[in-house]
């Protein structure tokens, strides 16, 4: 039933990658996929770090990663500066909030989440960015397999002491 519900939500246009959680003290944490990333891939590649093991030969990769987990090609370095910048003069949406990572604009907060994100920004919550998806290498049956998933830049916002 959960898989059918997820499929139905995606068919209705609901992004199932977005989540808001509350902890015991009712403080919120939010995660969302950045909108508009694919219009700014050049900027993404400037700040993304290619995983050092992604370029290994198959033999070296197998020797190092014969654990089944694998590695994704790109990641955002830990501690990258993430800024959420309101754009009240944006001609398309006066409530728009741009997402910058290490000084490069990579997209926007999804429009349906801007009110919640503004409330969190008013509380001086911190933000961090991380990559999910993209090319992934893994070892299976003694061979290197390369899979590909939708590349997504995610932002997590919440109290600084609660971010991973």
ChimeraX attribute file (.defattr): number of C-alpha atoms within 10 A of each C-alpha:
attribute: neighborCount
match mode: 1-to-1
recipient: residues
	/A:1	6
	/A:2	7
	/A:3	8
	/A:4	9
	/A:5	10
	/A:6	14
	/A:7	14
	/A:8	12
	/A:9	13
	/A:10	13
	/A:11	10
	/A:12	9
	/A:13	9
	/A:14	12
	/A:15	14
	/A:16	12
	/A:17	11
	/A:18	16
	/A:19	12
	/A:20	13
	/A:21	11
	/A:22	10
	/A:23	9
	/A:24	6
	/A:25	6
	/A:26	8
	/A:27	12
	/A:28	17
	/A:29	22
	/A:30	19
	/A:31	18
	/A:32	21
	/A:33	24
	/A:34	20
	/A:35	18
	/A:36	16
	/A:37	19
	/A:38	15
	/A:39	11
	/A:40	13
	/A:41	13
	/A:42	12
	/A:43	17
	/A:44	20
	/A:45	13
	/A:46	10
	/A:47	18
	/A:48	19
	/A:49	13
	/A:50	15
	/A:51	13
	/A:52	10
	/A:53	16
	/A:54	18
	/A:55	11
	/A:56	11
	/A:57	11
	/A:58	16
	/A:59	11
	/A:60	11
	/A:61	20
	/A:62	19
	/A:63	12
	/A:64	13
	/A:65	16
	/A:66	16
	/A:67	11
	/A:68	12
	/A:69	12
	/A:70	22
	/A:71	19
	/A:72	22
	/A:73	21
	/A:74	23
	/A:75	20
	/A:76	21
	/A:77	15
	/A:78	9
	/A:79	9
	/A:80	16
	/A:81	15
	/A:82	20
	/A:83	19
	/A:84	21
	/A:85	16
	/A:86	18
	/A:87	14
	/A:88	12
	/A:89	10
	/A:90	12
	/A:91	8
	/A:92	8
	/A:93	11
	/A:94	11
	/A:95	17
	/A:96	23
	/A:97	24
	/A:98	20
	/A:99	24
	/A:100	18
	/A:101	21
	/A:102	16
	/A:103	13
	/A:104	17
	/A:105	18
	/A:106	23
	/A:107	22
	/A:108	21
	/A:109	23
	/A:110	18
	/A:111	12
	/A:112	10
	/A:113	14
	/A:114	16
	/A:115	13
	/A:116	12
	/A:117	20
	/A:118	16
	/A:119	11
	/A:120	20
	/A:121	17
	/A:122	8
	/A:123	11
	/A:124	13
	/A:125	18
	/A:126	20
	/A:127	23
	/A:128	21
	/A:129	25
	/A:130	17
	/A:131	18
	/A:132	17
	/A:133	16
	/A:134	15
	/A:135	16
	/A:136	17
	/A:137	21
	/A:138	21
	/A:139	21
	/A:140	14
	/A:141	8
	/A:142	12
	/A:143	13
	/A:144	18
	/A:145	13
	/A:146	13
	/A:147	13
	/A:148	12
	/A:149	11
	/A:150	9
	/A:151	14
	/A:152	18
	/A:153	22
	/A:154	19
	/A:155	21
	/A:156	20
	/A:157	25
	/A:158	23
	/A:159	15
	/A:160	13
	/A:161	8
	/A:162	13
	/A:163	14
	/A:164	6
